[in-house]
Amino acid sequence: MVDIKWTDDLSVGVDSIDNQHKELIATFSNLLKAIERKDARDEVQKVVDFLRQYVESHFAMEETLMTRIKYPNDKFLEHEAQHTLFWESFNELVEIFKKDHSSPAMINTIEVALIQWFVNHICKTDKAIGVFLRRR
C-alpha cells in the first residue's frame, strides 16, 4: 500500500489551497487504511462520501480563486478539464467500490486513479497557480 502523507514539496504556496490539500491527503490515507483493514462497508462509505463532498468544494474553491486572480483563460480551462477527468475517475471508483469495497484491486485503483493523479495534479497544475500569484 502506498503511504501518502503531506510533504513540503507538495506546497502550492497558497495557504487556502495547501490546507485543503493536507486534509484531502489525510482523507485518502484514511480511506486506504480503512479498506486495508477491511472495515465495515458503511465506514468506508463514510470516507468516500466525505471525500466526494470535500473534493467538490476544493475544486470549486480553486476555480473561484483562478477567476478572482484573473488566471489566464487557457490555463484555467485546462485546469478545469483536469478536475472533470478526476470526477470521471472518482465516479468509476465509486462503482467499483459498490461491487467490491476491500479487495487489493480496489486499493490499487485508489492508489493509481486517485492518489497518483492528485499528487501529479498538485505538483504540476496547482503549483502553477502559486507561481502565477508570486509573479503578480
VMD Tcl script that builds the backbone (N, CA, C; Angstrom):
set m [mol new atoms 408]
animate dup $m
set s [atomselect $m all]
$s set {name element resname resid chain x y z} {
  {N N MET 1 A 0.846 -1.190 0.000}
  {CA C MET 1 A 0.000 0.000 0.000}
  {C C MET 1 A 0.881 1.239 0.000}
  {N N VAL 2 A 0.488 2.215 -0.781}
  {CA C VAL 2 A 1.168 3.499 -0.812}
  {C C VAL 2 A 0.857 4.234 0.483}
  {N N ASP 3 A 1.908 4.772 1.108}
  {CA C ASP 3 A 1.701 5.590 2.301}
  {C C ASP 3 A 1.734 7.034 1.850}
  {N N ILE 4 A 0.582 7.637 1.778}
  {CA C ILE 4 A 0.508 9.011 1.299}
  {C C ILE 4 A 0.442 9.955 2.489}
  {N N LYS 5 A 1.307 10.954 2.477}
  {CA C LYS 5 A 1.275 11.970 3.521}
  {C C LYS 5 A 1.788 13.287 2.947}
  {N N TRP 6 A 1.424 14.349 3.621}
  {CA C TRP 6 A 1.820 15.682 3.192}
  {C C TRP 6 A 3.314 15.871 3.378}
  {N N THR 7 A 3.945 16.447 2.363}
  {CA C THR 7 A 5.335 16.880 2.461}
  {C C THR 7 A 5.411 18.289 1.887}
  {N N ASP 8 A 6.419 19.036 2.320}
  {CA C ASP 8 A 6.533 20.428 1.882}
  {C C ASP 8 A 6.700 20.579 0.377}
  {N N ASP 9 A 7.209 19.556 -0.297}
  {CA C ASP 9 A 7.355 19.665 -1.749}
  {C C ASP 9 A 6.011 19.660 -2.473}
  {N N LEU 10 A 4.922 19.363 -1.747}
  {CA C LEU 10 A 3.583 19.439 -2.334}
  {C C LEU 10 A 2.961 20.836 -2.184}
  {N N SER 11 A 3.637 21.708 -1.461}
  {CA C SER 11 A 3.082 23.040 -1.220}
  {C C SER 11 A 2.949 23.837 -2.520}
  {N N VAL 12 A 1.778 24.437 -2.666}
  {CA C VAL 12 A 1.490 25.303 -3.808}
  {C C VAL 12 A 1.944 26.732 -3.492}
  {N N GLY 13 A 2.004 27.043 -2.208}
  {CA C GLY 13 A 2.372 28.387 -1.780}
  {C C GLY 13 A 1.174 29.286 -1.565}
  {N N VAL 14 A -0.015 28.684 -1.583}
  {CA C VAL 14 A -1.260 29.413 -1.304}
  {C C VAL 14 A -1.892 28.675 -0.123}
  {N N ASP 15 A -1.926 29.348 1.034}
  {CA C ASP 15 A -2.355 28.680 2.268}
  {C C ASP 15 A -3.704 27.984 2.153}
  {N N SER 16 A -4.678 28.648 1.549}
  {CA C SER 16 A -6.017 28.052 1.469}
  {C C SER 16 A -5.991 26.743 0.668}
  {N N ILE 17 A -5.222 26.712 -0.403}
  {CA C ILE 17 A -5.112 25.500 -1.212}
  {C C ILE 17 A -4.304 24.443 -0.470}
  {N N ASP 18 A -3.164 24.846 0.103}
  {CA C ASP 18 A -2.321 23.889 0.818}
  {C C ASP 18 A -3.064 23.244 1.988}
  {N N ASN 19 A -3.799 24.021 2.735}
  {CA C ASN 19 A -4.540 23.469 3.877}
  {C C ASN 19 A -5.574 22.445 3.429}
  {N N GLN 20 A -6.257 22.733 2.335}
  {CA C GLN 20 A -7.228 21.765 1.837}
  {C C GLN 20 A -6.530 20.520 1.282}
  {N N HIS 21 A -5.399 20.712 0.616}
  {CA C HIS 21 A -4.653 19.558 0.111}
  {C C HIS 21 A -4.205 18.662 1.265}
  {N N LYS 22 A -3.770 19.266 2.362}
  {CA C LYS 22 A -3.356 18.480 3.530}
  {C C LYS 22 A -4.513 17.615 4.030}
  {N N GLU 23 A -5.686 18.196 4.107}
  {CA C GLU 23 A -6.842 17.434 4.581}
  {C C GLU 23 A -7.244 16.350 3.583}
  {N N LEU 24 A -7.174 16.654 2.309}
  {CA C LEU 24 A -7.503 15.648 1.297}
  {C C LEU 24 A -6.524 14.475 1.335}
  {N N ILE 25 A -5.251 14.764 1.491}
  {CA C ILE 25 A -4.251 13.700 1.562}
  {C C ILE 25 A -4.488 12.837 2.793}
  {N N ALA 26 A -4.802 13.457 3.923}
  {CA C ALA 26 A -5.114 12.686 5.132}
  {C C ALA 26 A -6.345 11.809 4.911}
  {N N THR 27 A -7.329 12.313 4.194}
  {CA C THR 27 A -8.546 11.543 3.923}
  {C C THR 27 A -8.251 10.373 2.988}
  {N N PHE 28 A -7.441 10.594 1.955}
  {CA C PHE 28 A -7.028 9.493 1.083}
  {C C PHE 28 A -6.343 8.405 1.910}
  {N N SER 29 A -5.453 8.819 2.805}
  {CA C SER 29 A -4.746 7.871 3.659}
  {C C SER 29 A -5.722 7.081 4.530}
  {N N ASN 30 A -6.687 7.776 5.111}
  {CA C ASN 30 A -7.700 7.104 5.942}
  {C C ASN 30 A -8.521 6.116 5.131}
  {N N LEU 31 A -8.837 6.470 3.908}
  {CA C LEU 31 A -9.604 5.578 3.042}
  {C C LEU 31 A -8.819 4.300 2.752}
  {N N LEU 32 A -7.549 4.458 2.391}
  {CA C LEU 32 A -6.727 3.282 2.113}
  {C C LEU 32 A -6.600 2.386 3.345}
  {N N LYS 33 A -6.406 2.997 4.501}
  {CA C LYS 33 A -6.273 2.220 5.739}
  {C C LYS 33 A -7.569 1.482 6.065}
  {N N ALA 34 A -8.694 2.153 5.882}
  {CA C ALA 34 A -9.991 1.523 6.169}
  {C C ALA 34 A -10.232 0.330 5.252}
  {N N ILE 35 A -9.869 0.475 3.984}
  {CA C ILE 35 A -10.046 -0.625 3.036}
  {C C ILE 35 A -9.095 -1.766 3.383}
  {N N GLU 36 A -7.857 -1.413 3.683}
  {CA C GLU 36 A -6.875 -2.448 4.016}
  {C C GLU 36 A -7.279 -3.226 5.277}
  {N N ARG 37 A -7.863 -2.532 6.265}
  {CA C ARG 37 A -8.312 -3.190 7.498}
  {C C ARG 37 A -9.592 -3.977 7.283}
  {N N LYS 38 A -10.166 -3.805 6.085}
  {CA C LYS 38 A -11.451 -4.430 5.760}
  {C C LYS 38 A -12.542 -3.953 6.724}
  {N N ASP 39 A -12.505 -2.655 7.001}
  {CA C ASP 39 A -13.540 -2.048 7.846}
  {C C ASP 39 A -14.904 -2.292 7.232}
  {N N ALA 40 A -15.897 -2.137 8.050}
  {CA C ALA 40 A -17.272 -2.301 7.580}
  {C C ALA 40 A -17.512 -1.390 6.384}
  {N N ARG 41 A -18.275 -1.898 5.452}
  {CA C ARG 41 A -18.582 -1.179 4.222}
  {C C ARG 41 A -19.112 0.225 4.507}
  {N N ASP 42 A -19.965 0.378 5.527}
  {CA C ASP 42 A -20.529 1.696 5.805}
  {C C ASP 42 A -19.470 2.668 6.327}
  {N N GLU 43 A -18.444 2.158 7.008}
  {CA C GLU 43 A -17.362 3.042 7.468}
  {C C GLU 43 A -16.558 3.551 6.280}
  {N N VAL 44 A -16.253 2.656 5.357}
  {CA C VAL 44 A -15.528 3.060 4.150}
  {C C VAL 44 A -16.396 4.020 3.336}
  {N N GLN 45 A -17.695 3.750 3.274}
  {CA C GLN 45 A -18.615 4.613 2.536}
  {C C GLN 45 A -18.632 6.025 3.113}
  {N N LYS 46 A -18.527 6.156 4.428}
  {CA C LYS 46 A -18.490 7.491 5.055}
  {C C LYS 46 A -17.282 8.282 4.559}
  {N N VAL 47 A -16.131 7.607 4.461}
  {CA C VAL 47 A -14.933 8.281 3.971}
  {C C VAL 47 A -15.109 8.667 2.507}
  {N N VAL 48 A -15.664 7.765 1.709}
  {CA C VAL 48 A -15.910 8.049 0.288}
  {C C VAL 48 A -16.856 9.249 0.145}
  {N N ASP 49 A -17.916 9.278 0.950}
  {CA C ASP 49 A -18.874 10.385 0.885}
  {C C ASP 49 A -18.227 11.708 1.278}
  {N N PHE 50 A -17.424 11.684 2.353}
  {CA C PHE 50 A -16.719 12.894 2.762}
  {C C PHE 50 A -15.789 13.357 1.646}
  {N N LEU 51 A -15.062 12.411 1.075}
  {CA C LEU 51 A -14.120 12.736 0.018}
  {C C LEU 51 A -14.828 13.377 -1.169}
  {N N ARG 52 A -15.961 12.827 -1.538}
  {CA C ARG 52 A -16.731 13.387 -2.659}
  {C C ARG 52 A -17.111 14.844 -2.382}
  {N N GLN 53 A -17.650 15.104 -1.219}
  {CA C GLN 53 A -18.091 16.458 -0.861}
  {C C GLN 53 A -16.896 17.412 -0.752}
  {N N TYR 54 A -15.819 16.932 -0.141}
  {CA C TYR 54 A -14.664 17.794 0.087}
  {C C TYR 54 A -13.952 18.132 -1.215}
  {N N VAL 55 A -13.766 17.135 -2.068}
  {CA C VAL 55 A -13.109 17.390 -3.355}
  {C C VAL 55 A -13.950 18.361 -4.185}
  {N N GLU 56 A -15.250 18.181 -4.161}
  {CA C GLU 56 A -16.132 19.094 -4.907}
  {C C GLU 56 A -15.956 20.532 -4.428}
  {N N SER 57 A -15.945 20.742 -3.122}
  {CA C SER 57 A -15.790 22.111 -2.614}
  {C C SER 57 A -14.371 22.628 -2.867}
  {N N HIS 58 A -13.380 21.747 -2.807}
  {CA C HIS 58 A -11.997 22.157 -3.072}
  {C C HIS 58 A -11.837 22.608 -4.521}
  {N N PHE 59 A -12.343 21.826 -5.457}
  {CA C PHE 59 A -12.239 22.208 -6.862}
  {C C PHE 59 A -12.963 23.526 -7.118}
  {N N ALA 60 A -14.126 23.706 -6.518}
  {CA C ALA 60 A -14.869 24.959 -6.676}
  {C C ALA 60 A -14.060 26.127 -6.128}
  {N N MET 61 A -13.406 25.926 -4.982}
  {CA C MET 61 A -12.591 26.990 -4.396}
  {C C MET 61 A -11.428 27.342 -5.318}
  {N N GLU 62 A -10.751 26.336 -5.862}
  {CA C GLU 62 A -9.640 26.610 -6.774}
  {C C GLU 62 A -10.123 27.373 -8.011}
  {N N GLU 63 A -11.240 26.955 -8.568}
  {CA C GLU 63 A -11.749 27.593 -9.777}
  {C C GLU 63 A -12.203 29.026 -9.496}
  {N N THR 64 A -12.783 29.255 -8.338}
  {CA C THR 64 A -13.169 30.615 -7.936}
  {C C THR 64 A -11.933 31.489 -7.762}
  {N N LEU 65 A -10.909 30.940 -7.121}
  {CA C LEU 65 A -9.653 31.677 -6.936}
  {C C LEU 65 A -9.042 32.042 -8.285}
  {N N MET 66 A -9.006 31.090 -9.213}
  {CA C MET 66 A -8.428 31.377 -10.528}
  {C C MET 66 A -9.193 32.489 -11.244}
  {N N THR 67 A -10.503 32.502 -11.098}
  {CA C THR 67 A -11.308 33.565 -11.701}
  {C C THR 67 A -10.984 34.902 -11.036}
  {N N ARG 68 A -10.912 34.883 -9.707}
  {CA C ARG 68 A -10.669 36.121 -8.948}
  {C C ARG 68 A -9.303 36.738 -9.271}
  {N N ILE 69 A -8.293 35.913 -9.462}
  {CA C ILE 69 A -6.944 36.436 -9.728}
  {C C ILE 69 A -6.686 36.652 -11.216}
  {N N LYS 70 A -7.729 36.409 -12.019}
  {CA C LYS 70 A -7.627 36.574 -13.472}
  {C C LYS 70 A -6.540 35.668 -14.067}
  {N N TYR 71 A -6.612 34.419 -13.665}
  {CA C TYR 71 A -5.711 33.393 -14.177}
  {C C TYR 71 A -5.937 33.289 -15.683}
  {N N PRO 72 A -4.881 33.112 -16.473}
  {CA C PRO 72 A -5.057 33.048 -17.933}
  {C C PRO 72 A -6.115 32.011 -18.321}
  {N N ASN 73 A -6.996 32.403 -19.227}
  {CA C ASN 73 A -8.151 31.584 -19.588}
  {C C ASN 73 A -7.764 30.199 -20.098}
  {N N ASP 74 A -6.729 30.108 -20.917}
  {CA C ASP 74 A -6.342 28.799 -21.445}
  {C C ASP 74 A -5.882 27.865 -20.323}
  {N N LYS 75 A -5.147 28.410 -19.354}
  {CA C LYS 75 A -4.698 27.593 -18.218}
  {C C LYS 75 A -5.871 27.242 -17.308}
  {N N PHE 76 A -6.793 28.177 -17.147}
  {CA C PHE 76 A -7.988 27.903 -16.347}
  {C C PHE 76 A -8.789 26.756 -16.954}
  {N N LEU 77 A -9.007 26.815 -18.265}
  {CA C LEU 77 A -9.787 25.774 -18.935}
  {C C LEU 77 A -9.100 24.414 -18.850}
  {N N GLU 78 A -7.778 24.398 -18.973}
  {CA C GLU 78 A -7.027 23.146 -18.843}
  {C C GLU 78 A -7.157 22.589 -17.418}
  {N N HIS 79 A -7.051 23.479 -16.444}
  {CA C HIS 79 A -7.167 23.084 -15.039}
  {C C HIS 79 A -8.566 22.524 -14.756}
  {N N GLU 80 A -9.559 23.222 -15.240}
  {CA C GLU 80 A -10.946 22.792 -15.059}
  {C C GLU 80 A -11.183 21.425 -15.722}
  {N N ALA 81 A -10.593 21.218 -16.893}
  {CA C ALA 81 A -10.730 19.937 -17.588}
  {C C ALA 81 A -10.098 18.804 -16.779}
  {N N GLN 82 A -8.996 19.089 -16.118}
  {CA C GLN 82 A -8.376 18.076 -15.262}
  {C C GLN 82 A -9.287 17.728 -14.087}
  {N N HIS 83 A -9.953 18.726 -13.535}
  {CA C HIS 83 A -10.910 18.459 -12.461}
  {C C HIS 83 A -12.023 17.532 -12.961}
  {N N THR 84 A -12.484 17.780 -14.164}
  {CA C THR 84 A -13.537 16.943 -14.753}
  {C C THR 84 A -13.050 15.506 -14.921}
  {N N LEU 85 A -11.820 15.337 -15.381}
  {CA C LEU 85 A -11.259 13.989 -15.522}
  {C C LEU 85 A -11.160 13.280 -14.174}
  {N N PHE 86 A -10.801 14.028 -13.147}
  {CA C PHE 86 A -10.748 13.433 -11.811}
  {C C PHE 86 A -12.122 12.911 -11.415}
  {N N TRP 87 A -13.166 13.727 -11.657}
  {CA C TRP 87 A -14.526 13.309 -11.294}
  {C C TRP 87 A -14.925 12.039 -12.018}
  {N N GLU 88 A -14.517 11.915 -13.272}
  {CA C GLU 88 A -14.828 10.698 -14.021}
  {C C GLU 88 A -14.155 9.492 -13.366}
  {N N SER 89 A -12.885 9.638 -13.000}
  {CA C SER 89 A -12.167 8.555 -12.322}
  {C C SER 89 A -12.782 8.251 -10.966}
  {N N PHE 90 A -13.143 9.292 -10.248}
  {CA C PHE 90 A -13.736 9.103 -8.923}
  {C C PHE 90 A -15.059 8.347 -9.027}
  {N N ASN 91 A -15.876 8.718 -9.991}
  {CA C ASN 91 A -17.170 8.045 -10.156}
  {C C ASN 91 A -16.995 6.587 -10.569}
  {N N GLU 92 A -15.975 6.311 -11.381}
  {CA C GLU 92 A -15.662 4.916 -11.717}
  {C C GLU 92 A -15.256 4.153 -10.463}
  {N N LEU 93 A -14.464 4.795 -9.630}
  {CA C LEU 93 A -14.036 4.189 -8.378}
  {C C LEU 93 A -15.228 3.852 -7.491}
  {N N VAL 94 A -16.176 4.757 -7.404}
  {CA C VAL 94 A -17.370 4.523 -6.584}
  {C C VAL 94 A -18.132 3.313 -7.098}
  {N N GLU 95 A -18.215 3.155 -8.406}
  {CA C GLU 95 A -18.894 1.987 -8.971}
  {C C GLU 95 A -18.156 0.694 -8.625}
  {N N ILE 96 A -16.834 0.726 -8.700}
  {CA C ILE 96 A -16.046 -0.445 -8.314}
  {C C ILE 96 A -16.252 -0.736 -6.831}
  {N N PHE 97 A -16.251 0.317 -6.029}
  {CA C PHE 97 A -16.442 0.169 -4.584}
  {C C PHE 97 A -17.763 -0.517 -4.262}
  {N N LYS 98 A -18.805 -0.181 -5.001}
  {CA C LYS 98 A -20.115 -0.782 -4.750}
  {C C LYS 98 A -20.075 -2.296 -4.925}
  {N N LYS 99 A -19.208 -2.763 -5.838}
  {CA C LYS 99 A -19.123 -4.198 -6.116}
  {C C LYS 99 A -18.162 -4.918 -5.175}
  {N N ASP 100 A -17.065 -4.264 -4.841}
  {CA C ASP 100 A -16.027 -4.925 -4.050}
  {C C ASP 100 A -15.225 -3.868 -3.315}
  {N N HIS 101 A -15.590 -3.633 -2.065}
  {CA C HIS 101 A -15.020 -2.491 -1.354}
  {C C HIS 101 A -13.716 -2.756 -0.614}
  {N N SER 102 A -13.205 -3.968 -0.586}
  {CA C SER 102 A -11.994 -4.193 0.205}
  {C C SER 102 A -10.957 -5.087 -0.474}
  {N N SER 103 A -11.017 -5.182 -1.761}
  {CA C SER 103 A -10.072 -6.054 -2.455}
  {C C SER 103 A -8.752 -5.328 -2.724}
  {N N PRO 104 A -7.680 -6.095 -2.968}
  {CA C PRO 104 A -6.423 -5.464 -3.385}
  {C C PRO 104 A -6.594 -4.641 -4.664}
  {N N ALA 105 A -7.478 -5.096 -5.551}
  {CA C ALA 105 A -7.728 -4.337 -6.779}
  {C C ALA 105 A -8.310 -2.960 -6.464}
  {N N MET 106 A -9.172 -2.906 -5.462}
  {CA C MET 106 A -9.763 -1.619 -5.054}
  {C C MET 106 A -8.684 -0.685 -4.528}
  {N N ILE 107 A -7.804 -1.211 -3.688}
  {CA C ILE 107 A -6.710 -0.386 -3.160}
  {C C ILE 107 A -5.828 0.097 -4.303}
  {N N ASN 108 A -5.504 -0.776 -5.237}
  {CA C ASN 108 A -4.680 -0.391 -6.380}
  {C C ASN 108 A -5.367 0.685 -7.216}
  {N N THR 109 A -6.659 0.552 -7.418}
  {CA C THR 109 A -7.406 1.549 -8.183}
  {C C THR 109 A -7.346 2.908 -7.500}
  {N N ILE 110 A -7.513 2.926 -6.194}
  {CA C ILE 110 A -7.441 4.187 -5.450}
  {C C ILE 110 A -6.051 4.783 -5.586}
  {N N GLU 111 A -5.030 3.947 -5.420}
  {CA C GLU 111 A -3.658 4.445 -5.496}
  {C C GLU 111 A -3.344 5.027 -6.872}
  {N N VAL 112 A -3.762 4.354 -7.917}
  {CA C VAL 112 A -3.424 4.802 -9.270}
  {C C VAL 112 A -4.371 5.894 -9.755}
  {N N ALA 113 A -5.660 5.628 -9.668}
  {CA C ALA 113 A -6.643 6.535 -10.267}
  {C C ALA 113 A -6.816 7.815 -9.472}
  {N N LEU 114 A -6.664 7.757 -8.171}
  {CA C LEU 114 A -6.915 8.953 -7.372}
  {C C LEU 114 A -5.645 9.579 -6.817}
  {N N ILE 115 A -4.891 8.815 -6.074}
  {CA C ILE 115 A -3.762 9.400 -5.356}
  {C C ILE 115 A -2.661 9.852 -6.305}
  {N N GLN 116 A -2.258 8.984 -7.220}
  {CA C GLN 116 A -1.208 9.399 -8.147}
  {C C GLN 116 A -1.664 10.568 -9.004}
  {N N TRP 117 A -2.928 10.542 -9.425}
  {CA C TRP 117 A -3.462 11.671 -10.198}
  {C C TRP 117 A -3.398 12.936 -9.364}
  {N N PHE 118 A -3.839 12.841 -8.120}
  {CA C PHE 118 A -3.923 14.015 -7.259}
  {C C PHE 118 A -2.540 14.614 -6.991}
  {N N VAL 119 A -1.571 13.768 -6.651}
  {CA C VAL 119 A -0.214 14.263 -6.387}
  {C C VAL 119 A 0.365 14.898 -7.653}
  {N N ASN 120 A 0.180 14.270 -8.797}
  {CA C ASN 120 A 0.647 14.834 -10.061}
  {C C ASN 120 A -0.033 16.179 -10.341}
  {N N HIS 121 A -1.322 16.250 -10.083}
  {CA C HIS 121 A -2.086 17.486 -10.293}
  {C C HIS 121 A -1.556 18.606 -9.401}
  {N N ILE 122 A -1.297 18.293 -8.141}
  {CA C ILE 122 A -0.750 19.303 -7.223}
  {C C ILE 122 A 0.602 19.785 -7.736}
  {N N CYS 123 A 1.487 18.837 -8.046}
  {CA C CYS 123 A 2.868 19.179 -8.390}
  {C C CYS 123 A 3.001 19.949 -9.693}
  {N N LYS 124 A 2.059 19.784 -10.590}
  {CA C LYS 124 A 2.160 20.476 -11.873}
  {C C LYS 124 A 1.123 21.584 -12.000}
  {N N THR 125 A -0.120 21.222 -11.999}
  {CA C THR 125 A -1.186 22.164 -12.329}
  {C C THR 125 A -1.454 23.159 -11.197}
  {N N ASP 126 A -1.585 22.662 -9.973}
  {CA C ASP 126 A -1.885 23.569 -8.859}
  {C C ASP 126 A -0.710 24.476 -8.525}
  {N N LYS 127 A 0.493 23.959 -8.617}
  {CA C LYS 127 A 1.659 24.798 -8.324}
  {C C LYS 127 A 1.752 25.982 -9.277}
  {N N ALA 128 A 1.227 25.834 -10.475}
  {CA C ALA 128 A 1.238 26.938 -11.438}
  {C C ALA 128 A 0.424 28.126 -10.926}
  {N N ILE 129 A -0.606 27.858 -10.134}
  {CA C ILE 129 A -1.382 28.953 -9.546}
  {C C ILE 129 A -0.500 29.744 -8.589}
  {N N GLY 130 A 0.239 29.047 -7.745}
  {CA C GLY 130 A 1.152 29.722 -6.812}
  {C C GLY 130 A 2.205 30.537 -7.535}
  {N N VAL 131 A 2.764 29.980 -8.608}
  {CA C VAL 131 A 3.761 30.701 -9.398}
  {C C VAL 131 A 3.130 31.965 -9.992}
  {N N PHE 132 A 1.929 31.833 -10.529}
  {CA C PHE 132 A 1.231 32.977 -11.115}
  {C C PHE 132 A 1.036 34.077 -10.070}
  {N N LEU 133 A 0.591 33.703 -8.886}
  {CA C LEU 133 A 0.370 34.694 -7.829}
  {C C LEU 133 A 1.662 35.377 -7.391}
  {N N ARG 134 A 2.744 34.628 -7.288}
  {CA C ARG 134 A 4.020 35.235 -6.863}
  {C C ARG 134 A 4.561 36.197 -7.916}
  {N N ARG 135 A 4.258 35.958 -9.181}
  {CA C ARG 135 A 4.745 36.832 -10.259}
  {C C ARG 135 A 3.952 38.127 -10.367}
  {N N ARG 136 A 2.756 38.133 -9.772}
  {CA C ARG 136 A 1.902 39.334 -9.870}
  {C C ARG 136 A 2.351 40.427 -8.974}
}
mol reanalyze $m
mol bondsrecalc $m
mol representation Tube
mol addrep $m
